[in-house]
């Protein structure tokens, strides 16, 4: 990704799902400092609650091993709702 492409995205919304709260906060703070809007949660259940709100997300930064499931559970749910998942 070029710098121009990155700057075009810098107004997007990034959803951070990580049960390591220090990393979660670090990711959110860094991304906010670069101009992104972020929503950070620490569990699979919290992720599902946020996804129910239908807030537009441009990117999901997703931990694989969460305390109450895996990141693949989120991907499966998104795919089942016919959202564009890459």
N, C-alpha and C positions, 0 to 999 in steps of 0.2 A: 504494500500500500504506500502510495506516495504521500508526501506531506500535504499536498493540496487536497487529496482525497480524505485524509485524516481531518483536516480543518473543516471540510464540508460536513463531516459527521459530528463535529463537536457541539452541536446543539441537540443531539439525540438523547434518548432516554435509555439508560443501561440498568438492567435488573441484576443485582448481585445476590447470589444464593450461596452462602458459605457458613457452616456451623462454627468455624473458627472466628470468633467475634473480632479478634484483633486484625486478622486478615481482611475480614469483611469491611471493617471501618477503614483500614488502609486503602483498599481498592476504591471505596466510595470517595474518600477524601482526595485521593490522587485524581480520579476521574472528574470530580467536581472542580478541582483546580485547573483542569484542562477544558472546562466549559460544558461538560456533560451534566445532565440531570441524572440522578441515581436514586434507586430504591434498593435498600439492602435488607435482607432477612436471613435468619439463621437456621431455618428448618424447612423440611419438605412441606409440612402442614401450612406454615406461614407463606411459602411460595404459592401453594394452591389458593390460599385466600386472596393474595394479591392478584393472581391471574384471573380470578373470578370477577374482578372489578373492570376488566377489559381496558385498563389503562394501556395506551399504545407503548410498546417496548421495541426499541430498535435492535437491541442485543441483550442476550442473557449470558452472564458470566456465572457458570454453574459448577459447583464443586461436585465431584463424582460421588464421594462417600460422605453422606450426611448421617446424622444420628438417628433419623427416623425413616431412612430409605436411601435411594441413590438418585443421582442426577438423571439417570435414564428413566426414572419414574416421571420426572417432569417432561422430558422429551416425548415419552409415550403419550402423556396426557395432551400435550400440545398437538402432536400429530393426529390424535383422535378427534381433536376439535377443528381439524382442517385449516389450521394456521400454517403459514409458511415457515417451515423449520429447515434450516440448513446446518 
